[in-house]
Amino acid sequence: MATKADWQDATGKVWARSFDRTDRAFAGLTQIMLERLSSMPGETILDIGCGAGELSIALATARPHARITGIDVSSELIETSRRRGAACPNLAFECADAAIWTDPAFSPDLLTSRHGVMFFDDPAAAFGNFHAIAQAGGRLLFSCFRQPSLNAWVTEPSRLLDLPAPDDPFAPGPFVFADEDRTRSILSKAGWRDIAFEPVDFGFVVGAGDDPVSDALAFFRKIGPPARVLFEMDEAARDDALGRIARWLAGKPHDGGVLALPAAAWIVTARKAG
């Protein structure tokens, strides 16, 4: 699983170069998040682990009078975000570790993240920092994956490649906040109140076009837990592994040339007392 160091190096570079694929993969979830955020006030908004900037840009466009700052540890992703968001005068991006980031001139009243909070070395300290910098009464809304068994886009390729389960299920990674009770405890100890979990399901788009299976294979060679293993294989082993994944994908529906796999997330909301 990717670590903070990975995001600062190879993983961040790959996601920066592949932002069109990752935006497409998360499009269904992004739309759900924007719908939930539309009912929440916020004039000073922090996007935590903003990646290539899709959510930040959407918020800046929808709220032209708000100030939005996106934070990410990957300099390559921040460069991509700045380029994509250049037309938004109310939007800024900063390369920094959100877990310890502070700015006396920027106290957010709304903090959000699309799957950007799962890689902190010390999640309790990170959410404590978010609570400390938030305005009184400030709101928090973030998404994270639910249990692996509900996310076939990652579990099935991992099974086909015989990847071992993580030694520590609570190590930084995609499923670190899958357990509702544990995540609620972390947020509560960090000072957050009115904590709520909404389960949402969406189609994680891995392939599209005239040959969505081939497009999906290109996706898996770049994104997700199988990517590093595939990269490290010799050519014969990689071809065999990709063949297994291709046969599995070929049995999935390709509605309108789109190949989407089941994905399940939490949308978590909380509030700072005030």
Secondary structure, 3 states (H helix, E strand, C coil): CCCHHHHHCHHHHHHHHCHHHHHHHCHHHHHHHHHHHCCCCCCEEEEECCCCCHHHHHHHHHCCCCEEEEEECCHHHHHHHHHHCCCCCCEEEEECCCCCCCCCCCCCCEEEEECCCCCCCCHHHHHHHHHHHCCCCCEEEEEEECCHHHCHHHHHHHHHCCCCCCCCCCCCCCCCCCCHHHHHHHHHHCCCEEEEEEEEEEEEEEEECCCHHHHHHHHHCCCCHHHHHHHHCCHHHHHHHHHHHHHHHHCCCCHHHEEEEEEEEEEEEEECCC
